[in-house]
């Protein structure tokens, strides 16, 4: 394995670790908000339907977290590409 391959492999592993590390917090907040939104939807359906059709603070936060998770997934994906490139380069 060449020095370039080792460097790509190391950089890729670092990016994967950074992407996963960055995504852990937003993912847990996303899951909690999603659970809360589902509970509210079930409660409002039980009460006879939704009274307000506008976006809620939780739905806005969910969209923001999705955007952040996309960025974190792109970082981790780039890391995977670099790891594969580091393994392929001889």
Protein Blocks (a to p, Z undefined) as FASTA:
>chain_A
ZZklmmmmmmmmmmmmmmmmmmmmmmmmmmmmmmmmmmmmmmmmmnopafblcdcfklmm
mmmmmmmmmmmmmmmmmmmmmmmmmmmpZZ
